[in-house]
Amino acid sequence: MDFPILKQIQQQSQAQHPMLAVLIDPDKAQDQEALRPLIQHCNQHQVDFIFVGGSTVQKGHTSQTVQFIKENTKIPVLLFPGHSNQICEQADALLFLSLISGRNPEFLIGHHIKAAQTLRKWQMETIPTGYLLIDGGRITSVAAVSQTIPLPADQAELIASTALAGTLLGMKLIYLEAGSGALQAVTEEVISLSKQQLDVPLIVGGGINNAEKAQRAWQAGADIIVMGNSLEQTPDLLPKIIEIRQNFREKTEIQPNIY
């Protein structure tokens, strides 16, 4: 099976070009027309990816949301499922999340087994992703639904070792998640130390709700930052984030040798 989305992420990571993913929760997007301004904003500012998923999405909402998004953008749409019923064939790829920070077998491998035959039939690009829940200062829906305890935010060595273990198990991406609506984003220390341990791209989400936090996450080593609620509530924030992304990319462009 080809992995064009994964290859795109890997190439951008190797070029040190930071990426932005906008997260859309299908349960918050039942009025699909209300999504249109956000999608148009993503198109205008050339967002890299749109992630679709949530912790408590009802059956059928994911498919409807992805179909509407696909009708209105050419930006790659990746499933970010919290349950085996949150998959649909219309998406471009799926983050096959294994919650390696917890010990609940359903979220380590259980839901994967339930979805495996369907994903094979669809021939969907399925990207093994080690998912680590980090304490963001409040109990998030991810922690409540998965019945797992987040890793302490001040245990950078533990988090980095868990991320490394995920890659040794074959994970192609690592996702550090503070949770939707987190009071604190994943710290720069955790991002930096984790990145130093990894030879795969690093995704960071949860609590990144302003331009300064986005810049710090990228500066610390995040390859992709994920933003959701903040962009829905403050659409004017997106151009600022894209400007920061562009500044990072320009710094890593190869300059011509004039000598």
Secondary structure as UniProt FT lines:
FT   HELIX           4..14
FT   TURN            15..16
FT   STRAND          19..24
FT   HELIX           26..28
FT   HELIX           32..35
FT   HELIX           36..44
FT   TURN            45..46
FT   STRAND          49..52
FT   TURN            59..60
FT   HELIX           61..72
FT   STRAND          77..79
FT   TURN            84..85
FT   TURN            89..90
FT   STRAND          93..99
FT   TURN            100..101
FT   HELIX           106..110
FT   HELIX           111..122
FT   STRAND          125..134
FT   HELIX           141..146
FT   TURN            153..154
FT   HELIX           156..168
FT   TURN            169..170
FT   STRAND          173..177
FT   TURN            180..181
FT   HELIX           188..197
FT   STRAND          202..205
FT   HELIX           211..220
FT   STRAND          224..227
FT   HELIX           229..233
FT   TURN            235..236
FT   HELIX           237..252
//
